[in-house]
Amino acid sequence: MLTINQITDDKNAAIKALEKKHFPDAAKSIENVVLLNEKRKAAQTESDKVLAQQNALAKTIGQLMKEGRKAEAEDAKQQVAALKEQSKQLQDEKEQAERELKALLYTIPNLPYDEVPEGTGAEDNVVVKTGGLETALPENPLPHWELAKKYNLIDFDLGVKISGTGFPVYIDKGARLQRALINFFLDEARKAGYTEVMPPTVVNAASGYGTGQLPDKEGQMYHCEVDDLYLIPTAEVPITNIYRDVILDEKDLPIRNCAYTECFRREAGSYGKDVRGLNRLHEFSKIEIVRIDTPEHSRESHEEMLTHVEGLLKKLELPYRILRLCGGDMSFTSAICYDFEVYSEAQKRWLEVSSVSNFDTYQANRMHCRYRKDGKKITLCHTLNGSALALPRIMAALLENFQTPEGIRIPKALVPYTGFEYIN
């Protein structure tokens, strides 16, 4: 969440930034934050005064008793009791203001960086780079769901039988290709300096609040109500929360972690070509990279993460493009975000396969993730994450872009992992 200083240092700048994200009632929310913060500070100031009066008066009681001035001592005791009650009321007012302030801050998104483009949706995102190899397909190329059926790679109907729409079953070389991608992405992440972790795929509510999935995306997460646990929508949640309520040493930053997990999202659609096959699923595999860094170095870390993801797509020989998301298309928690898309020749459309975001201090403030700067000052960290990569649409693009009359060609970088050069 936003820090109080981000809001009070320049209210108008904060309002303008929130308007870039098309946050409704930005001015009203910011004004309410300021009012609640002033109410909290006023209660604290008055409470400190009352406590000082209470302590000063309490010190006189013993002296009055020694001097035999019992009536005055009793009167002082009654005044102390009244001050204690007043202090309790002021403390309650302060805590109530703090609760209301925190609840309000949870509903306000992160402030976008200045370089985030203006815009309301995907059509306003800015393409900053294109790359990869052009694909020459045979006449009448097939979409991946037909290729999956032709070569017995993925059974969508069986997934419906077992679980429902959006839960495919990978079979034989389809499963082996999936596992090959997982191992390839993890090996590449380790080569880039990321430490692999294997986190839980269920998290508590505190973890969801820590990274901003709650309360913003509560309806999009699978909730285990009996235990009050959530299935993770991305490994970002458990990995980043490793550092919740932790004070790190500056010399240990940036921290680099990666993980393979299954991911679960309820928001997947059910109709139309855009959600057919692997285009949009309720459960899917993903490798996530996460960094915890200093404010001074986080932009450099972001660039390094972008380079890493781009390198993966180059090695997979896929046509890709990189987009800087506009304010209206960014996530609730991002300060700046770049999407990677691969082109599907068979579907004639771009498929998003990664988002790489810098969250500035937004998640760290929620999680109390801090570091000791210069060995002294306690400062909020910056958090960053990205998909490296999400598998379903990569799998779809590989099947569609590398179909040949002889079968589906496997990119050279994956052959050591698959053990085969063609699916036929």
C-alpha positions in Angstrom: 0.0 0.0 0.0 1.0 3.6 -0.4 3.0 5.2 2.4 1.5 8.3 4.1 4.4 10.4 2.9 3.6 9.4 -0.7 0.3 11.0 -0.3 0.9 13.9 2.1 4.2 15.1 0.4 2.2 16.1 -2.7 -1.5 15.4 -2.6 -2.1 16.8 -6.1 0.6 14.6 -7.6 -0.8 11.5 -5.9 -4.3 12.3 -7.2 -3.0 12.9 -10.8 -1.1 9.6 -10.7 -4.1 7.7 -9.5 -6.2 9.3 -12.3 -3.7 7.9 -14.8 -4.7 4.4 -13.4 -8.3 5.5 -13.8 -9.0 5.0 -10.1 -12.4 6.3 -9.3 -12.8 9.1 -6.7 -9.1 9.5 -6.5 -9.3 13.0 -5.0 -11.9 11.9 -2.4 -9.9 8.9 -1.3 -6.7 11.0 -0.9 -8.6 13.6 1.1 -10.0 10.9 3.3 -6.5 9.5 3.9 -5.3 13.0 4.9 -8.2 13.6 7.3 -7.8 10.2 8.9 -4.1 10.7 9.3 -4.7 14.1 10.9 -7.3 12.6 13.2 -4.8 9.8 14.2 -2.0 12.4 14.8 -4.3 14.7 16.8 -5.4 11.8 19.0 -1.7 10.8 19.5 -0.7 14.3 20.4 -3.5 14.8 22.9 -2.8 11.4 24.4 0.8 12.3 24.9 -0.2 15.5 26.7 -2.6 13.6 29.0 -0.1 11.0 29.7 2.5 13.6 30.7 -0.1 15.3 33.0 -1.0 11.9 34.5 2.7 11.0 35.2 3.4 14.4 36.7 0.4 14.3 39.0 1.1 10.7 40.0 4.6 11.8 41.2 3.0 14.3 43.7 0.7 11.8 45.4 3.5 10.2 47.4 4.9 13.5 48.5 1.4 14.8 49.5 0.9 11.6 51.6 4.3 12.1 53.3 3.3 15.7 54.2 0.0 14.4 55.7 -2.1 16.2 53.1 -4.4 13.2 52.6 -7.3 15.2 51.1 -5.1 16.7 48.4 -3.6 13.3 47.7 -7.0 11.7 47.3 -8.0 14.5 45.0 -4.8 13.9 43.0 -5.7 10.2 42.8 -9.1 11.0 41.4 -7.6 13.4 38.8 -5.1 10.6 37.8 -8.0 8.2 37.4 -9.9 10.7 35.2 -6.8 11.2 33.1 -6.3 7.5 32.7 -9.9 7.2 31.4 -9.3 10.2 29.1 -6.1 8.5 27.9 -7.9 5.3 27.2 -10.5 7.1 25.1 -7.8 8.9 23.1 -6.0 5.7 22.6 -9.2 4.1 21.3 -9.7 7.0 19.0 -6.2 6.7 17.6 -6.5 3.0 17.0 -9.9 3.4 15.3 -8.4 6.1 13.0 -5.5 3.8 12.3 -7.8 0.9 11.4 -9.9 3.0 9.1 -6.8 4.5 7.5 -5.3 1.1 6.9 -8.5 -0.2 5.5 -8.7 2.8 3.1 -5.1 2.5 2.0 -5.7 -1.2 1.1 -8.3 0.0 -1.5 -6.0 2.5 -3.2 -3.7 1.2 -6.0 -0.1 1.9 -6.4 1.1 5.1 -8.1 2.3 4.6 -11.6 5.8 5.9 -12.6 6.0 8.9 -14.8 7.0 6.9 -17.9 3.8 4.8 -17.7 1.7 5.8 -20.8 -1.7 7.4 -20.5 -4.5 5.1 -21.7 -7.6 3.1 -20.7 -6.9 -0.4 -22.0 -4.8 -2.8 -24.0 -5.2 -0.8 -27.2 -3.2 2.0 -25.5 -0.2 -0.1 -24.5 3.0 0.9 -26.2 5.1 -1.6 -28.2 8.7 -0.9 -27.2 10.4 -3.8 -29.0 9.7 -6.7 -31.4 12.0 -9.7 -32.1 12.3 -13.4 -32.7 12.1 -15.5 -35.8 9.4 -15.3 -38.5 7.6 -18.5 -38.9 6.7 -20.2 -42.2 3.8 -22.5 -41.7 2.3 -25.1 -44.1 -0.9 -24.3 -45.9 -4.0 -24.2 -43.7 -2.1 -24.4 -40.3 -4.0 -25.9 -37.4 -4.6 -24.2 -34.0 -2.9 -25.8 -31.0 -6.1 -27.5 -29.7 -6.4 -29.4 -33.0 -2.7 -30.2 -33.0 -3.0 -31.5 -29.5 -5.8 -33.8 -30.5 -4.0 -34.9 -33.7 -0.8 -35.9 -31.9 -2.5 -37.0 -28.6 -0.7 -34.4 -26.5 -3.5 -32.8 -24.5 -7.0 -34.1 -23.7 -9.3 -31.2 -22.9 -12.4 -33.3 -22.7 -10.8 -35.6 -20.1 -9.9 -32.5 -18.0 -13.6 -31.5 -18.1 -14.6 -35.0 -16.9 -12.1 -34.9 -14.0 -12.4 -31.3 -12.9 -14.1 -29.0 -15.4 -13.3 -26.5 -18.2 -9.9 -25.0 -17.9 -8.1 -28.0 -16.4 -6.4 -29.9 -19.3 -4.7 -33.3 -19.1 -1.3 -33.5 -20.7 -0.4 -36.8 -22.2 2.8 -38.6 -23.3 4.9 -36.1 -25.4 2.6 -33.3 -24.3 3.5 -34.0 -20.7 7.2 -34.4 -21.6 7.2 -31.1 -23.4 5.5 -29.4 -20.4 8.2 -30.9 -18.1 11.0 -30.0 -20.5 9.8 -26.3 -20.5 9.7 -26.3 -16.7 13.2 -27.6 -16.3 14.6 -25.4 -19.1 13.1 -22.2 -17.5 14.4 -23.2 -14.0 17.9 -24.0 -15.3 18.0 -20.7 -17.1 16.8 -18.8 -14.0 19.5 -20.5 -11.9 22.2 -19.6 -14.5 21.0 -16.0 -14.1 21.6 -16.0 -10.4 18.2 -16.9 -9.0 17.9 -19.3 -6.1 15.2 -21.9 -6.6 12.6 -22.3 -3.9 9.6 -24.7 -3.7 6.9 -22.8 -1.8 3.4 -23.9 -0.8 0.6 -23.5 -3.3 -1.8 -22.4 -0.6 -1.4 -19.2 1.4 -3.1 -17.5 4.3 -5.0 -14.3 4.1 -2.0 -12.3 5.5 0.1 -13.4 2.5 -2.7 -12.4 0.1 -2.9 -8.9 1.7 0.9 -8.7 1.7 1.3 -8.8 -2.1 -2.0 -7.1 -2.9 -4.2 -10.0 -4.2 -6.5 -9.2 -1.2 -8.8 -7.5 -1.1 -8.5 -6.5 -4.7 -8.7 -9.9 -6.4 -10.5 -11.9 -3.7 -13.2 -13.1 -6.2 -10.6 -14.3 -8.6 -8.9 -16.7 -6.1 -9.9 -20.1 -5.1 -10.7 -20.0 -1.4 -10.6 -23.0 1.0 -13.2 -21.7 3.4 -12.8 -24.3 6.2 -9.1 -23.5 6.7 -9.3 -19.9 5.4 -6.5 -20.6 2.8 -6.2 -19.5 -0.8 -4.8 -21.4 -3.8 -2.1 -19.2 -5.2 -2.7 -17.3 -8.5 1.0 -17.0 -9.0 4.2 -18.0 -7.1 4.8 -14.3 -6.5 2.5 -14.5 -3.5 4.4 -17.2 -1.4 7.9 -16.2 -2.6 7.5 -12.5 -1.8 5.9 -13.3 1.5 9.0 -15.1 2.6 10.3 -11.6 3.4 7.2 -10.4 5.2 8.0 -8.8 8.6 11.8 -9.2 7.9 14.6 -6.6 8.1 17.3 -7.5 5.6 20.9 -6.4 5.4 21.7 -4.1 2.5 24.7 -6.2 1.5 22.3 -9.2 0.8 20.3 -7.2 -1.8 19.1 -7.8 -4.4 17.7 -11.1 -3.4 16.8 -13.3 -6.4 14.4 -16.2 -6.1 12.7 -18.4 -8.7 10.1 -21.1 -8.4 8.0 -23.5 -10.4 4.4 -23.9 -9.1 0.9 -24.6 -10.3 -1.2 -21.5 -10.4 -5.0 -21.2 -10.0 -7.3 -18.5 -11.2 -11.1 -18.4 -11.2 -11.5 -15.6 -13.6 -10.8 -17.7 -16.7 -13.5 -17.2 -19.4 -15.6 -20.0 -20.9 -16.6 -18.7 -24.4 -15.0 -17.7 -27.7 -11.8 -18.3 -29.6 -9.7 -16.2 -27.2 -10.2 -18.8 -24.4 -10.1 -22.0 -26.4 -7.6 -24.7 -25.7 -4.6 -23.4 -23.7 -5.4 -19.7 -24.2 -6.9 -19.3 -20.8 -7.0 -21.8 -18.0 -8.1 -22.2 -14.3 -4.9 -24.2 -13.5 -1.6 -23.8 -15.2 2.2 -24.1 -14.7 4.5 -21.1 -14.3 8.0 -20.3 -13.4 8.2 -17.0 -11.4 11.2 -14.8 -10.8 11.1 -12.5 -7.8 13.5 -9.8 -6.6 13.8 -7.9 -3.3 16.0 -4.8 -3.9 17.0 -1.3 -2.8 15.1 1.7 -4.2 18.4 2.9 -5.8 18.9 -0.4 -7.7 15.4 -1.6 -8.5 15.1 -0.1 -11.9 18.4 -1.8 -12.9 17.0 -5.0 -11.6 13.8 -4.5 -13.6 15.9 -4.1 -16.8 17.8 -7.3 -16.0 14.6 -9.2 -15.5 13.3 -8.0 -18.9 16.5 -9.0 -20.5 16.2 -12.5 -18.9 12.6 -13.1 -20.2 13.5 -11.8 -23.6 16.4 -14.2 -23.7 14.1 -17.1 -23.0 11.9 -16.2 -26.0 14.9 -15.9 -28.2 16.1 -19.3 -27.3 12.7 -20.7 -28.0 12.9 -19.1 -31.4 9.4 -17.5 -31.0 8.3 -14.2 -32.5 7.7 -11.8 -29.7 7.0 -8.3 -28.7 7.4 -6.2 -25.5 4.8 -3.7 -24.4 4.9 -1.0 -21.8 1.4 -1.1 -20.2 -0.6 2.1 -20.0 -2.1 3.3 -16.7 -5.5 1.8 -17.4 -4.2 -1.7 -18.2 -1.8 -2.0 -15.3 -2.4 -4.2 -12.2 -3.6 -2.7 -8.9 -0.1 -3.1 -7.4 2.3 -2.3 -10.2 4.2 1.0 -10.5 5.4 0.0 -14.0 4.8 -3.2 -16.0 6.0 -4.7 -19.3 4.1 -7.5 -21.0 5.7 -10.1 -23.3 3.6 -11.5 -26.0 4.3 -14.3 -28.6 2.7 -14.4 -31.9 0.5 -17.4 -32.9 0.6 -17.8 -36.7 -2.2 -20.3 -36.6 -4.5 -18.1 -34.6 -3.2 -14.8 -36.1 -3.0 -13.1 -32.7 -0.6 -12.2 -29.9 -0.6 -14.3 -26.7 0.6 -12.8 -23.4 3.2 -15.0 -21.8 4.8 -12.8 -19.2 4.3 -9.7 -17.1 7.4 -8.2 -15.4 6.6 -5.5 -12.8 8.3 -3.2 -10.4 6.1 -2.5 -7.4 8.3 0.1 -5.8 7.6 0.1 -2.0 3.9 -0.8 -2.4 4.1 -4.5 -1.5 7.0 -3.9 0.9 4.9 -1.4 2.9 2.1 -4.0 3.2 4.4 -6.7 4.3 6.8 -4.6 6.4 9.7 -5.9 4.2 12.6 -3.6 5.1 16.4 -3.4 5.0 19.0 -1.7 7.1 20.5 1.1 5.0 24.2 1.9 5.7 23.9 -0.4 8.7 21.6 2.1 10.5 18.4 3.5 8.9 15.5 1.0 8.4 14.1 1.6 4.9 11.4 -0.1 2.8 12.6 -2.4 0.1 11.4 -2.5 -3.5 9.8 -5.7 -4.8 9.7 -7.0 -8.4 8.5 -10.1 -10.1 7.9 -11.6 -13.5 6.8 -14.7 -15.3 9.8 -16.6 -16.7 7.6 -18.1 -18.2 3.9 -19.1 -18.0 3.6 -22.4 -19.9 0.2 -22.7 -21.5 0.5 -20.0 -24.2 4.2 -20.9 -24.7 3.1 -24.5 -25.3 0.3 -23.2 -27.7 2.8 -21.0 -29.6 5.3 -23.8 -29.9 2.8 -26.3 -31.3 1.3 -23.8 -33.7 4.5 -22.0 -34.9 6.6 -25.1 -35.4 4.1 -27.4 -37.1 5.5 -28.9 -40.3 4.5 -31.6 -42.8 6.8 -34.0 -40.8 5.3 -33.1 -37.4 6.0 -30.4 -34.8 9.6 -29.4 -34.6 11.2 -28.8 -31.1 13.4 -25.8 -30.7 17.1 -26.7 -30.4 17.3 -25.3 -26.8 14.6 -27.8 -25.7 15.8 -30.9 -27.4 18.2 -31.8 -24.5 15.2 -31.6 -22.2 12.6 -33.4 -24.3 14.9 -36.2 -25.8 13.2 -35.8 -29.1 13.4 -33.4 -32.0 9.9 -33.8 -33.5 6.4 -34.7 -32.3 4.9 -36.9 -35.0 
